[in-house]
């Protein structure tokens, strides 16, 4: 019965909190609300930071998988090529 009460209360949430409750549940939404209420939060378009992606790409690049790496992290192939350049401007092998 308590679950029904929680579900019923969600319909009274502000729209952003309703959407969050649909995605992650009411209890997690309440935690986010308590932590960030009153703040304007902007989420970057990319989940991973640039340093991690650069290191990952340099380790995983095998000379043939440029397109796959670009798609994996939502970067252009040109941008991945720039990540692969060493200090001299040469591509890693």
N, C-alpha and C positions, 0 to 999 in steps of 0.2 A: 504494500500500500504506500509506503514511503516513496518508492520509485515513481509512482504515479503523481504524487505531490510535486516531486522534483520536475518531472516532465511537464506538468501543468504550469509550474512557475516559469519555465523557460519561455513560454509564449508571451510572457510579460517583460522579458529582457529587451533592452535596446537592440536594434537590428544587428549590430556588429557582434554583440554577445550571444544573440540567438544563433548566428552563423558559427561562431566558435563552439558553442554547446553542441551543435550538430556534428562538428568535426571531431571534437576531443572530449565531449561530455560536460555535464553541468559542474561537477566538482573541480575539474581542471580549469574550466572557464572562471569559476569563482577565485581560484588561485591567481590566475592572470589578472583578474580585476583587482584583487587586493594588492598585488605587486605593482601594477602599472596605472591604476586609476588616476585620472587627472593629467596624464602625460600623453603627448602625441607621439605615437610610435610609427616609424616607417620601416618596412621590411625591404632589404636590398633584393634586387632581382636574382642574385646568385647566393646560394647557400654557403659555398665554401670561399674562404679568403684567397686572395691572389697568390700569396706565398705558398700555400698548400698546393694550389692548382699548378703553379709553376714547377714545384718540386716533383709532383706526381707525373706531370707531362714529361719532364726530362727523364724520369725513371722508366716510364712506360712506352715512350716513343721508340718504335722499331724500324722507322724508315718507310713504313707502309700504312700506318694507322692514324695519320693526321686528321682525316675526316671524322673518324670515330671518337678521337679525343676531343675534337671541337664540339661535336654533338653532345658528348657526355656532360660537358660543363657549360653548354650554351654560349660558346665563344665562336668567333669566325675562325676559319682555317688560317687566315692571314695573321690573326692575333696569336694563335698557337705557334705559328712559324716564328713570330717575334720572341715568344717565350723560349724557343729552342735555340736562339742565337747565343753563342758564348761571347765573352768580352771582346773578341776580335771581330765579331760580326759574322763568324762562320756558323753554319748549322751543325748541330751535334750529329754524330753518326750513330 
